């Protein structure tokens, strides 16, 4: 009879003896029922020793008869429980370390039927810890501890693996080198969704540093060494170390800006994009009428603008806080103006006085007095969000109450006018962040607010009490960009509802403007820039509010009445009017906006259009108070350009403005005074150079073949 020999497998309280006999494995615990040696063959089982056993000791069954329970260990005296068995220590992969990618950690164990228990919270695992069922995701700082257990063996010794997951450092290009005029800096990160923070002054970046959003063009005015540093952060990763690059940009002497004009249009400019706005009493004050005296100069000044229009200019007449009898006096001057000048109207009715019958009577008066083809919409009220502050409504008056009134007024007006006209509104005066604007956006989406023209008013913030604004307020970049960006979401909501969105009343500063700012030359430069920004932020049009005796008026008159006949001597054409005239020239004749890429470190804006005569218009607006130099323009397809300058002695000047050498100073009839002047620029190697662009000046360049 053969003797069964096995190796000791580890356990603490039982012995696992695996006996391979005719391809079958059997298990016997220490002190359990005896092995049936008659049907089993010797099968060594290796394992580490515990409980005093040497790992290489041999356990031998000394009695092969059925029911026998005696063993000897390497020839020692028989025993029924020679030692105990412990499960193998688990293996964790990959090994502990620092990695630049989140790790998928696996745990294995060679002990048959082992159950692996693990922790990731720093505590020692026990048989009650989570059972391992699949790969574990190791992020940031992760510590994994594990043991193995089986029903017939004691738990193994624990094993520990520690992982540090650090985001890879961002890549920055260029990494080095020397570049002429400009260099484009790009940054990338291997981890999808990672955020890159950077600095451009050589300082160490932090998570408070600017966030990289896209390529950055470096265009210094003088040769300089540029140092960019960047770090990356991402979910599941520790912050990366920073990357640093250094390169040199050699600047051409005296370059203020460089631009490239793309000949493929970006968008069609609405042909009536630029309009006007006035209070209901303005027609009787300065427009004049045949029965008492016509203001021909007023009409000429408007014709100067509409000469470039292919459709009527939209003129808004505000009608709040009025009665039908007040508006009747406007009918003759408005009707005659439209006969003489290419304009049509949106006409206002009262909401402030809280009487729908008054609004219905006013709408009827407009319909019966003004040729209906001239009326584009009836505007309901004016800045209703201000009513709680001016006493026209209780302080609790809010958007839901306004919306109910708007719907009531709309129904009454359309009934009074036989549904001949749509309505315009809400014509708020507040900010886009208010509950009124957000309420309107929701109501537009729900279909409960449905004017044909959605309108909004916008003025730059006035100074706080006891404070004054800087004289160059309108030259600041925010002044031209802030409001257009602010209202772009509102415009999008209107378009999604199939509505037109107009800035129904705009100008520099509320309350008639601020002397020395609203009537300064800076307003001319600002007005052009802000209109292009409104256009590119989704607005369908703007209406410039103007009135007699205001600081932001386009022009002013000194009416004289003698024997019931009124004359209207022109006392001032203000600088802002020049800005509107330049925009009309650039945006008229069915013009389309052309994309422009501009490289500059100065306060310079460059815009371009092409009209139905294939003339491309480029305007360079240098709002910088100190930077001068050459402006390089790349424009394919043209060989020459004609340059006219819009300028004044200083940005704070209130007169002495010239456009192409001509001025309205001294004009008595609304026509230009003086002879026009211009210069010609010629392409060299595909580029036009506008030499020595002065501070706070605009250059209008017309390119035609």
Secondary structure as a PSIPRED ss2 file (coil, helix, strand):
# PSIPRED VFORMAT (PSIPRED V4.0)

   1 X C   1.000  0.000  0.000
   2 X C   1.000  0.000  0.000
   3 X C   1.000  0.000  0.000
   4 X C   1.000  0.000  0.000
   5 X E   0.000  0.000  1.000
   6 X E   0.000  0.000  1.000
   7 X E   0.000  0.000  1.000
   8 X C   1.000  0.000  0.000
   9 X C   1.000  0.000  0.000
  10 X C   1.000  0.000  0.000
  11 X E   0.000  0.000  1.000
  12 X C   1.000  0.000  0.000
  13 X C   1.000  0.000  0.000
  14 X C   1.000  0.000  0.000
  15 X C   1.000  0.000  0.000
  16 X C   1.000  0.000  0.000
  17 X C   1.000  0.000  0.000
  18 X C   1.000  0.000  0.000
  19 X E   0.000  0.000  1.000
  20 X E   0.000  0.000  1.000
  21 X E   0.000  0.000  1.000
  22 X C   1.000  0.000  0.000
  23 X C   1.000  0.000  0.000
  24 X E   0.000  0.000  1.000
  25 X E   0.000  0.000  1.000
  26 X E   0.000  0.000  1.000
  27 X C   1.000  0.000  0.000
  28 X C   1.000  0.000  0.000
  29 X C   1.000  0.000  0.000
  30 X C   1.000  0.000  0.000
  31 X C   1.000  0.000  0.000
  32 X C   1.000  0.000  0.000
  33 X C   1.000  0.000  0.000
  34 X C   1.000  0.000  0.000
  35 X C   1.000  0.000  0.000
  36 X C   1.000  0.000  0.000
  37 X H   0.000  1.000  0.000
  38 X H   0.000  1.000  0.000
  39 X H   0.000  1.000  0.000
  40 X C   1.000  0.000  0.000
  41 X C   1.000  0.000  0.000
  42 X C   1.000  0.000  0.000
  43 X C   1.000  0.000  0.000
  44 X C   1.000  0.000  0.000
  45 X C   1.000  0.000  0.000
  46 X C   1.000  0.000  0.000
  47 X C   1.000  0.000  0.000
  48 X C   1.000  0.000  0.000
  49 X C   1.000  0.000  0.000
  50 X C   1.000  0.000  0.000
  51 X C   1.000  0.000  0.000
  52 X C   1.000  0.000  0.000
  53 X C   1.000  0.000  0.000
  54 X C   1.000  0.000  0.000
  55 X C   1.000  0.000  0.000
  56 X C   1.000  0.000  0.000
  57 X C   1.000  0.000  0.000
  58 X E   0.000  0.000  1.000
  59 X E   0.000  0.000  1.000
  60 X E   0.000  0.000  1.000
  61 X E   0.000  0.000  1.000
  62 X C   1.000  0.000  0.000
  63 X C   1.000  0.000  0.000
  64 X C   1.000  0.000  0.000
  65 X C   1.000  0.000  0.000
  66 X C   1.000  0.000  0.000
  67 X C   1.000  0.000  0.000
  68 X C   1.000  0.000  0.000
  69 X C   1.000  0.000  0.000
  70 X C   1.000  0.000  0.000
  71 X E   0.000  0.000  1.000
  72 X E   0.000  0.000  1.000
  73 X E   0.000  0.000  1.000
  74 X C   1.000  0.000  0.000
  75 X C   1.000  0.000  0.000
  76 X C   1.000  0.000  0.000
  77 X C   1.000  0.000  0.000
  78 X C   1.000  0.000  0.000
  79 X E   0.000  0.000  1.000
  80 X C   1.000  0.000  0.000
  81 X C   1.000  0.000  0.000
  82 X C   1.000  0.000  0.000
  83 X C   1.000  0.000  0.000
  84 X C   1.000  0.000  0.000
  85 X E   0.000  0.000  1.000
  86 X E   0.000  0.000  1.000
  87 X C   1.000  0.000  0.000
  88 X C   1.000  0.000  0.000
  89 X C   1.000  0.000  0.000
  90 X C   1.000  0.000  0.000
  91 X E   0.000  0.000  1.000
  92 X E   0.000  0.000  1.000
  93 X E   0.000  0.000  1.000
  94 X C   1.000  0.000  0.000
  95 X C   1.000  0.000  0.000
  96 X C   1.000  0.000  0.000
  97 X E   0.000  0.000  1.000
  98 X E   0.000  0.000  1.000
  99 X E   0.000  0.000  1.000
 100 X C   1.000  0.000  0.000
 101 X C   1.000  0.000  0.000
 102 X C   1.000  0.000  0.000
 103 X E   0.000  0.000  1.000
 104 X E   0.000  0.000  1.000
 105 X E   0.000  0.000  1.000
 106 X E   0.000  0.000  1.000
 107 X E   0.000  0.000  1.000
 108 X E   0.000  0.000  1.000
 109 X C   1.000  0.000  0.000
 110 X C   1.000  0.000  0.000
 111 X C   1.000  0.000  0.000
 112 X C   1.000  0.000  0.000
 113 X C   1.000  0.000  0.000
 114 X C   1.000  0.000  0.000
 115 X E   0.000  0.000  1.000
 116 X E   0.000  0.000  1.000
 117 X E   0.000  0.000  1.000
 118 X E   0.000  0.000  1.000
 119 X E   0.000  0.000  1.000
 120 X C   1.000  0.000  0.000
 121 X C   1.000  0.000  0.000
 122 X C   1.000  0.000  0.000
 123 X C   1.000  0.000  0.000
 124 X C   1.000  0.000  0.000
 125 X C   1.000  0.000  0.000
 126 X C   1.000  0.000  0.000
 127 X C   1.000  0.000  0.000
 128 X C   1.000  0.000  0.000
 129 X C   1.000  0.000  0.000
 130 X E   0.000  0.000  1.000
 131 X E   0.000  0.000  1.000
 132 X C   1.000  0.000  0.000
 133 X C   1.000  0.000  0.000
 134 X C   1.000  0.000  0.000
 135 X C   1.000  0.000  0.000
 136 X E   0.000  0.000  1.000
 137 X E   0.000  0.000  1.000
 138 X E   0.000  0.000  1.000
 139 X C   1.000  0.000  0.000
 140 X C   1.000  0.000  0.000
 141 X E   0.000  0.000  1.000
 142 X E   0.000  0.000  1.000
 143 X E   0.000  0.000  1.000
 144 X E   0.000  0.000  1.000
 145 X E   0.000  0.000  1.000
 146 X E   0.000  0.000  1.000
 147 X E   0.000  0.000  1.000
 148 X E   0.000  0.000  1.000
 149 X E   0.000  0.000  1.000
 150 X E   0.000  0.000  1.000
 151 X C   1.000  0.000  0.000
 152 X C   1.000  0.000  0.000
 153 X E   0.000  0.000  1.000
 154 X E   0.000  0.000  1.000
 155 X C   1.000  0.000  0.000
 156 X C   1.000  0.000  0.000
 157 X C   1.000  0.000  0.000
 158 X C   1.000  0.000  0.000
 159 X E   0.000  0.000  1.000
 160 X E   0.000  0.000  1.000
 161 X E   0.000  0.000  1.000
 162 X E   0.000  0.000  1.000
 163 X E   0.000  0.000  1.000
 164 X E   0.000  0.000  1.000
 165 X E   0.000  0.000  1.000
 166 X E   0.000  0.000  1.000
 167 X C   1.000  0.000  0.000
 168 X C   1.000  0.000  0.000
 169 X C   1.000  0.000  0.000
 170 X C   1.000  0.000  0.000
 171 X E   0.000  0.000  1.000
 172 X E   0.000  0.000  1.000
 173 X E   0.000  0.000  1.000
 174 X C   1.000  0.000  0.000
 175 X C   1.000  0.000  0.000
 176 X C   1.000  0.000  0.000
 177 X C   1.000  0.000  0.000
 178 X E   0.000  0.000  1.000
 179 X E   0.000  0.000  1.000
 180 X E   0.000  0.000  1.000
 181 X C   1.000  0.000  0.000
 182 X C   1.000  0.000  0.000
 183 X E   0.000  0.000  1.000
 184 X E   0.000  0.000  1.000
 185 X E   0.000  0.000  1.000
 186 X E   0.000  0.000  1.000
 187 X E   0.000  0.000  1.000
 188 X E   0.000  0.000  1.000
 189 X C   1.000  0.000  0.000
 190 X C   1.000  0.000  0.000
 191 X C   1.000  0.000  0.000
 192 X C   1.000  0.000  0.000
 193 X C   1.000  0.000  0.000
 194 X C   1.000  0.000  0.000
 195 X E   0.000  0.000  1.000
 196 X E   0.000  0.000  1.000
 197 X E   0.000  0.000  1.000
 198 X E   0.000  0.000  1.000
 199 X E   0.000  0.000  1.000
 200 X C   1.000  0.000  0.000
 201 X E   0.000  0.000  1.000
 202 X C   1.000  0.000  0.000
 203 X C   1.000  0.000  0.000
 204 X C   1.000  0.000  0.000
 205 X C   1.000  0.000  0.000
 206 X C   1.000  0.000  0.000
 207 X C   1.000  0.000  0.000
 208 X C   1.000  0.000  0.000
 209 X C   1.000  0.000  0.000
 210 X E   0.000  0.000  1.000
 211 X E   0.000  0.000  1.000
 212 X C   1.000  0.000  0.000
 213 X C   1.000  0.000  0.000
 214 X C   1.000  0.000  0.000
 215 X C   1.000  0.000  0.000
 216 X E   0.000  0.000  1.000
 217 X E   0.000  0.000  1.000
 218 X E   0.000  0.000  1.000
 219 X C   1.000  0.000  0.000
 220 X C   1.000  0.000  0.000
 221 X C   1.000  0.000  0.000
 222 X C   1.000  0.000  0.000
 223 X C   1.000  0.000  0.000
 224 X E   0.000  0.000  1.000
 225 X E   0.000  0.000  1.000
 226 X E   0.000  0.000  1.000
 227 X E   0.000  0.000  1.000
 228 X E   0.000  0.000  1.000
 229 X E   0.000  0.000  1.000
 230 X E   0.000  0.000  1.000
 231 X E   0.000  0.000  1.000
 232 X E   0.000  0.000  1.000
 233 X E   0.000  0.000  1.000
 234 X C   1.000  0.000  0.000
 235 X C   1.000  0.000  0.000
 236 X C   1.000  0.000  0.000
 237 X C   1.000  0.000  0.000
 238 X E   0.000  0.000  1.000
 239 X C   1.000  0.000  0.000
 240 X C   1.000  0.000  0.000
 241 X C   1.000  0.000  0.000
 242 X C   1.000  0.000  0.000
 243 X E   0.000  0.000  1.000
 244 X E   0.000  0.000  1.000
 245 X E   0.000  0.000  1.000
 246 X E   0.000  0.000  1.000
 247 X E   0.000  0.000  1.000
 248 X E   0.000  0.000  1.000
 249 X E   0.000  0.000  1.000
 250 X E   0.000  0.000  1.000
 251 X C   1.000  0.000  0.000
 252 X C   1.000  0.000  0.000
 253 X C   1.000  0.000  0.000
 254 X C   1.000  0.000  0.000
 255 X E   0.000  0.000  1.000
 256 X E   0.000  0.000  1.000
 257 X E   0.000  0.000  1.000
 258 X E   0.000  0.000  1.000
 259 X E   0.000  0.000  1.000
 260 X E   0.000  0.000  1.000
 261 X E   0.000  0.000  1.000
 262 X E   0.000  0.000  1.000
 263 X E   0.000  0.000  1.000
 264 X E   0.000  0.000  1.000
 265 X E   0.000  0.000  1.000
 266 X E   0.000  0.000  1.000
 267 X E   0.000  0.000  1.000
 268 X E   0.000  0.000  1.000
 269 X C   1.000  0.000  0.000
 270 X C   1.000  0.000  0.000
 271 X C   1.000  0.000  0.000
 272 X C   1.000  0.000  0.000
 273 X C   1.000  0.000  0.000
 274 X E   0.000  0.000  1.000
 275 X E   0.000  0.000  1.000
 276 X E   0.000  0.000  1.000
 277 X E   0.000  0.000  1.000
 278 X E   0.000  0.000  1.000
 279 X E   0.000  0.000  1.000
 280 X C   1.000  0.000  0.000
 281 X C   1.000  0.000  0.000
 282 X H   0.000  1.000  0.000
 283 X H   0.000  1.000  0.000
 284 X H   0.000  1.000  0.000
 285 X H   0.000  1.000  0.000
 286 X H   0.000  1.000  0.000
 287 X H   0.000  1.000  0.000
 288 X E   0.000  0.000  1.000
 289 X E   0.000  0.000  1.000
 290 X C   1.000  0.000  0.000
 291 X C   1.000  0.000  0.000
 292 X C   1.000  0.000  0.000
 293 X E   0.000  0.000  1.000
 294 X E   0.000  0.000  1.000
 295 X C   1.000  0.000  0.000
 296 X H   0.000  1.000  0.000
 297 X H   0.000  1.000  0.000
 298 X H   0.000  1.000  0.000
 299 X H   0.000  1.000  0.000
 300 X H   0.000  1.000  0.000
 301 X H   0.000  1.000  0.000
 302 X H   0.000  1.000  0.000
 303 X H   0.000  1.000  0.000
 304 X H   0.000  1.000  0.000
 305 X H   0.000  1.000  0.000
 306 X H   0.000  1.000  0.000
 307 X C   1.000  0.000  0.000
 308 X C   1.000  0.000  0.000
 309 X C   1.000  0.000  0.000
 310 X C   1.000  0.000  0.000
 311 X C   1.000  0.000  0.000
 312 X C   1.000  0.000  0.000
 313 X E   0.000  0.000  1.000
 314 X E   0.000  0.000  1.000
 315 X E   0.000  0.000  1.000
 316 X E   0.000  0.000  1.000
 317 X E   0.000  0.000  1.000
 318 X E   0.000  0.000  1.000
 319 X C   1.000  0.000  0.000
 320 X C   1.000  0.000  0.000
 321 X C   1.000  0.000  0.000
 322 X C   1.000  0.000  0.000
 323 X C   1.000  0.000  0.000
 324 X H   0.000  1.000  0.000
 325 X H   0.000  1.000  0.000
 326 X H   0.000  1.000  0.000
 327 X H   0.000  1.000  0.000
 328 X H   0.000  1.000  0.000
 329 X H   0.000  1.000  0.000
 330 X H   0.000  1.000  0.000
 331 X H   0.000  1.000  0.000
 332 X H   0.000  1.000  0.000
 333 X H   0.000  1.000  0.000
 334 X H   0.000  1.000  0.000
 335 X H   0.000  1.000  0.000
 336 X H   0.000  1.000  0.000
 337 X H   0.000  1.000  0.000
 338 X H   0.000  1.000  0.000
 339 X H   0.000  1.000  0.000
 340 X H   0.000  1.000  0.000
 341 X C   1.000  0.000  0.000
 342 X C   1.000  0.000  0.000
 343 X E   0.000  0.000  1.000
 344 X E   0.000  0.000  1.000
 345 X E   0.000  0.000  1.000
 346 X E   0.000  0.000  1.000
 347 X E   0.000  0.000  1.000
 348 X E   0.000  0.000  1.000
 349 X E   0.000  0.000  1.000
 350 X C   1.000  0.000  0.000
 351 X C   1.000  0.000  0.000
 352 X C   1.000  0.000  0.000
 353 X C   1.000  0.000  0.000
 354 X C   1.000  0.000  0.000
 355 X C   1.000  0.000  0.000
 356 X H   0.000  1.000  0.000
 357 X H   0.000  1.000  0.000
 358 X H   0.000  1.000  0.000
 359 X H   0.000  1.000  0.000
 360 X H   0.000  1.000  0.000
 361 X H   0.000  1.000  0.000
 362 X H   0.000  1.000  0.000
 363 X H   0.000  1.000  0.000
 364 X H   0.000  1.000  0.000
 365 X H   0.000  1.000  0.000
 366 X H   0.000  1.000  0.000
 367 X H   0.000  1.000  0.000
 368 X H   0.000  1.000  0.000
 369 X H   0.000  1.000  0.000
 370 X C   1.000  0.000  0.000
 371 X C   1.000  0.000  0.000
 372 X H   0.000  1.000  0.000
 373 X H   0.000  1.000  0.000
 374 X H   0.000  1.000  0.000
 375 X E   0.000  0.000  1.000
 376 X E   0.000  0.000  1.000
 377 X E   0.000  0.000  1.000
 378 X E   0.000  0.000  1.000
 379 X E   0.000  0.000  1.000
 380 X E   0.000  0.000  1.000
 381 X C   1.000  0.000  0.000
 382 X C   1.000  0.000  0.000
 383 X C   1.000  0.000  0.000
 384 X H   0.000  1.000  0.000
 385 X H   0.000  1.000  0.000
 386 X H   0.000  1.000  0.000
 387 X H   0.000  1.000  0.000
 388 X H   0.000  1.000  0.000
 389 X H   0.000  1.000  0.000
 390 X H   0.000  1.000  0.000
 391 X C   1.000  0.000  0.000
 392 X C   1.000  0.000  0.000
 393 X C   1.000  0.000  0.000
 394 X C   1.000  0.000  0.000
 395 X C   1.000  0.000  0.000
 396 X C   1.000  0.000  0.000
 397 X C   1.000  0.000  0.000
 398 X C   1.000  0.000  0.000
 399 X H   0.000  1.000  0.000
 400 X H   0.000  1.000  0.000
 401 X H   0.000  1.000  0.000
 402 X H   0.000  1.000  0.000
 403 X H   0.000  1.000  0.000
 404 X H   0.000  1.000  0.000
 405 X H   0.000  1.000  0.000
 406 X H   0.000  1.000  0.000
 407 X H   0.000  1.000  0.000
 408 X H   0.000  1.000  0.000
 409 X H   0.000  1.000  0.000
 410 X H   0.000  1.000  0.000
 411 X H   0.000  1.000  0.000
 412 X H   0.000  1.000  0.000
 413 X H   0.000  1.000  0.000
 414 X H   0.000  1.000  0.000
 415 X H   0.000  1.000  0.000
 416 X H   0.000  1.000  0.000
 417 X C   1.000  0.000  0.000
 418 X C   1.000  0.000  0.000
 419 X C   1.000  0.000  0.000
 420 X C   1.000  0.000  0.000
 421 X C   1.000  0.000  0.000
 422 X C   1.000  0.000  0.000
 423 X E   0.000  0.000  1.000
 424 X E   0.000  0.000  1.000
 425 X E   0.000  0.000  1.000
 426 X E   0.000  0.000  1.000
 427 X E   0.000  0.000  1.000
 428 X E   0.000  0.000  1.000
 429 X C   1.000  0.000  0.000
 430 X C   1.000  0.000  0.000
 431 X C   1.000  0.000  0.000
 432 X C   1.000  0.000  0.000
 433 X C   1.000  0.000  0.000
 434 X C   1.000  0.000  0.000
 435 X H   0.000  1.000  0.000
 436 X H   0.000  1.000  0.000
 437 X H   0.000  1.000  0.000
 438 X H   0.000  1.000  0.000
 439 X H   0.000  1.000  0.000
 440 X H   0.000  1.000  0.000
 441 X H   0.000  1.000  0.000
 442 X H   0.000  1.000  0.000
 443 X H   0.000  1.000  0.000
 444 X H   0.000  1.000  0.000
 445 X H   0.000  1.000  0.000
 446 X H   0.000  1.000  0.000
 447 X C   1.000  0.000  0.000
 448 X C   1.000  0.000  0.000
 449 X C   1.000  0.000  0.000
 450 X C   1.000  0.000  0.000
 451 X C   1.000  0.000  0.000
 452 X C   1.000  0.000  0.000
 453 X E   0.000  0.000  1.000
 454 X E   0.000  0.000  1.000
 455 X E   0.000  0.000  1.000
 456 X E   0.000  0.000  1.000
 457 X E   0.000  0.000  1.000
 458 X E   0.000  0.000  1.000
 459 X E   0.000  0.000  1.000
 460 X E   0.000  0.000  1.000
 461 X C   1.000  0.000  0.000
 462 X C   1.000  0.000  0.000
 463 X C   1.000  0.000  0.000
 464 X C   1.000  0.000  0.000
 465 X C   1.000  0.000  0.000
 466 X C   1.000  0.000  0.000
 467 X C   1.000  0.000  0.000
 468 X C   1.000  0.000  0.000
 469 X C   1.000  0.000  0.000
 470 X C   1.000  0.000  0.000
 471 X C   1.000  0.000  0.000
 472 X C   1.000  0.000  0.000
 473 X H   0.000  1.000  0.000
 474 X H   0.000  1.000  0.000
 475 X H   0.000  1.000  0.000
 476 X C   1.000  0.000  0.000
 477 X H   0.000  1.000  0.000
 478 X H   0.000  1.000  0.000
 479 X H   0.000  1.000  0.000
 480 X H   0.000  1.000  0.000
 481 X H   0.000  1.000  0.000
 482 X H   0.000  1.000  0.000
 483 X H   0.000  1.000  0.000
 484 X H   0.000  1.000  0.000
 485 X H   0.000  1.000  0.000
 486 X H   0.000  1.000  0.000
 487 X C   1.000  0.000  0.000
 488 X H   0.000  1.000  0.000
 489 X H   0.000  1.000  0.000
 490 X H   0.000  1.000  0.000
 491 X H   0.000  1.000  0.000
 492 X H   0.000  1.000  0.000
 493 X H   0.000  1.000  0.000
 494 X H   0.000  1.000  0.000
 495 X H   0.000  1.000  0.000
 496 X H   0.000  1.000  0.000
 497 X C   1.000  0.000  0.000
 498 X C   1.000  0.000  0.000
 499 X C   1.000  0.000  0.000
 500 X E   0.000  0.000  1.000
 501 X E   0.000  0.000  1.000
 502 X E   0.000  0.000  1.000
 503 X E   0.000  0.000  1.000
 504 X E   0.000  0.000  1.000
 505 X E   0.000  0.000  1.000
 506 X E   0.000  0.000  1.000
 507 X E   0.000  0.000  1.000
 508 X E   0.000  0.000  1.000
 509 X E   0.000  0.000  1.000
 510 X C   1.000  0.000  0.000
 511 X C   1.000  0.000  0.000
 512 X C   1.000  0.000  0.000
 513 X C   1.000  0.000  0.000
 514 X C   1.000  0.000  0.000
 515 X C   1.000  0.000  0.000
 516 X C   1.000  0.000  0.000
 517 X C   1.000  0.000  0.000
 518 X C   1.000  0.000  0.000
 519 X C   1.000  0.000  0.000
 520 X C   1.000  0.000  0.000
 521 X C   1.000  0.000  0.000
 522 X H   0.000  1.000  0.000
 523 X H   0.000  1.000  0.000
 524 X H   0.000  1.000  0.000
 525 X H   0.000  1.000  0.000
 526 X H   0.000  1.000  0.000
 527 X H   0.000  1.000  0.000
 528 X H   0.000  1.000  0.000
 529 X H   0.000  1.000  0.000
 530 X H   0.000  1.000  0.000
 531 X H   0.000  1.000  0.000
 532 X H   0.000  1.000  0.000
 533 X H   0.000  1.000  0.000
 534 X H   0.000  1.000  0.000
 535 X H   0.000  1.000  0.000
 536 X H   0.000  1.000  0.000
 537 X C   1.000  0.000  0.000
 538 X C   1.000  0.000  0.000
 539 X C   1.000  0.000  0.000
 540 X C   1.000  0.000  0.000
 541 X E   0.000  0.000  1.000
 542 X E   0.000  0.000  1.000
 543 X E   0.000  0.000  1.000
 544 X E   0.000  0.000  1.000
 545 X E   0.000  0.000  1.000
 546 X C   1.000  0.000  0.000
 547 X C   1.000  0.000  0.000
 548 X C   1.000  0.000  0.000
 549 X C   1.000  0.000  0.000
 550 X C   1.000  0.000  0.000
 551 X C   1.000  0.000  0.000
 552 X C   1.000  0.000  0.000
 553 X C   1.000  0.000  0.000
 554 X C   1.000  0.000  0.000
 555 X E   0.000  0.000  1.000
 556 X E   0.000  0.000  1.000
 557 X E   0.000  0.000  1.000
 558 X E   0.000  0.000  1.000
 559 X E   0.000  0.000  1.000
 560 X E   0.000  0.000  1.000
 561 X E   0.000  0.000  1.000
 562 X E   0.000  0.000  1.000
 563 X C   1.000  0.000  0.000
 564 X C   1.000  0.000  0.000
 565 X E   0.000  0.000  1.000
 566 X E   0.000  0.000  1.000
 567 X E   0.000  0.000  1.000
 568 X E   0.000  0.000  1.000
 569 X E   0.000  0.000  1.000
 570 X E   0.000  0.000  1.000
 571 X E   0.000  0.000  1.000
 572 X E   0.000  0.000  1.000
 573 X E   0.000  0.000  1.000
 574 X C   1.000  0.000  0.000
 575 X H   0.000  1.000  0.000
 576 X H   0.000  1.000  0.000
 577 X H   0.000  1.000  0.000
 578 X H   0.000  1.000  0.000
 579 X H   0.000  1.000  0.000
 580 X H   0.000  1.000  0.000
 581 X H   0.000  1.000  0.000
 582 X H   0.000  1.000  0.000
 583 X H   0.000  1.000  0.000
 584 X H   0.000  1.000  0.000
 585 X H   0.000  1.000  0.000
 586 X H   0.000  1.000  0.000
 587 X H   0.000  1.000  0.000
 588 X C   1.000  0.000  0.000
 589 X C   1.000  0.000  0.000
 590 X C   1.000  0.000  0.000
 591 X C   1.000  0.000  0.000
 592 X E   0.000  0.000  1.000
 593 X E   0.000  0.000  1.000
 594 X E   0.000  0.000  1.000
 595 X E   0.000  0.000  1.000
 596 X E   0.000  0.000  1.000
 597 X E   0.000  0.000  1.000
 598 X E   0.000  0.000  1.000
 599 X E   0.000  0.000  1.000
 600 X C   1.000  0.000  0.000
 601 X C   1.000  0.000  0.000
 602 X C   1.000  0.000  0.000
 603 X C   1.000  0.000  0.000
 604 X E   0.000  0.000  1.000
 605 X E   0.000  0.000  1.000
 606 X E   0.000  0.000  1.000
 607 X E   0.000  0.000  1.000
 608 X E   0.000  0.000  1.000
 609 X E   0.000  0.000  1.000
 610 X E   0.000  0.000  1.000
 611 X C   1.000  0.000  0.000
 612 X C   1.000  0.000  0.000
 613 X C   1.000  0.000  0.000
 614 X C   1.000  0.000  0.000
 615 X C   1.000  0.000  0.000
 616 X E   0.000  0.000  1.000
 617 X E   0.000  0.000  1.000
 618 X E   0.000  0.000  1.000
 619 X E   0.000  0.000  1.000
 620 X E   0.000  0.000  1.000
 621 X E   0.000  0.000  1.000
 622 X E   0.000  0.000  1.000
 623 X C   1.000  0.000  0.000
 624 X C   1.000  0.000  0.000
 625 X C   1.000  0.000  0.000
 626 X C   1.000  0.000  0.000
 627 X C   1.000  0.000  0.000
 628 X C   1.000  0.000  0.000
 629 X E   0.000  0.000  1.000
 630 X E   0.000  0.000  1.000
 631 X E   0.000  0.000  1.000
 632 X E   0.000  0.000  1.000
 633 X E   0.000  0.000  1.000
 634 X E   0.000  0.000  1.000
 635 X E   0.000  0.000  1.000
 636 X C   1.000  0.000  0.000
 637 X C   1.000  0.000  0.000
 638 X C   1.000  0.000  0.000
 639 X C   1.000  0.000  0.000
 640 X E   0.000  0.000  1.000
 641 X E   0.000  0.000  1.000
 642 X E   0.000  0.000  1.000
 643 X E   0.000  0.000  1.000
 644 X E   0.000  0.000  1.000
 645 X E   0.000  0.000  1.000
 646 X E   0.000  0.000  1.000
 647 X E   0.000  0.000  1.000
 648 X C   1.000  0.000  0.000
 649 X C   1.000  0.000  0.000
 650 X C   1.000  0.000  0.000
 651 X C   1.000  0.000  0.000
 652 X C   1.000  0.000  0.000
 653 X C   1.000  0.000  0.000
 654 X C   1.000  0.000  0.000
 655 X C   1.000  0.000  0.000
 656 X C   1.000  0.000  0.000
 657 X C   1.000  0.000  0.000
 658 X E   0.000  0.000  1.000
 659 X E   0.000  0.000  1.000
 660 X C   1.000  0.000  0.000
 661 X C   1.000  0.000  0.000
 662 X E   0.000  0.000  1.000
 663 X E   0.000  0.000  1.000
 664 X C   1.000  0.000  0.000
 665 X C   1.000  0.000  0.000
 666 X C   1.000  0.000  0.000
 667 X C   1.000  0.000  0.000
 668 X C   1.000  0.000  0.000
 669 X C   1.000  0.000  0.000
 670 X C   1.000  0.000  0.000
 671 X C   1.000  0.000  0.000
 672 X C   1.000  0.000  0.000
 673 X E   0.000  0.000  1.000
 674 X C   1.000  0.000  0.000
 675 X C   1.000  0.000  0.000
 676 X C   1.000  0.000  0.000
 677 X C   1.000  0.000  0.000
 678 X C   1.000  0.000  0.000
 679 X E   0.000  0.000  1.000
 680 X E   0.000  0.000  1.000
 681 X E   0.000  0.000  1.000
 682 X E   0.000  0.000  1.000
 683 X C   1.000  0.000  0.000
 684 X E   0.000  0.000  1.000
 685 X C   1.000  0.000  0.000
 686 X C   1.000  0.000  0.000
 687 X E   0.000  0.000  1.000
 688 X E   0.000  0.000  1.000
 689 X E   0.000  0.000  1.000
 690 X E   0.000  0.000  1.000
 691 X E   0.000  0.000  1.000
 692 X E   0.000  0.000  1.000
 693 X E   0.000  0.000  1.000
 694 X C   1.000  0.000  0.000
 695 X C   1.000  0.000  0.000
 696 X C   1.000  0.000  0.000
 697 X E   0.000  0.000  1.000
 698 X E   0.000  0.000  1.000
 699 X E   0.000  0.000  1.000
 700 X E   0.000  0.000  1.000
 701 X E   0.000  0.000  1.000
 702 X E   0.000  0.000  1.000
 703 X E   0.000  0.000  1.000
 704 X C   1.000  0.000  0.000
 705 X C   1.000  0.000  0.000
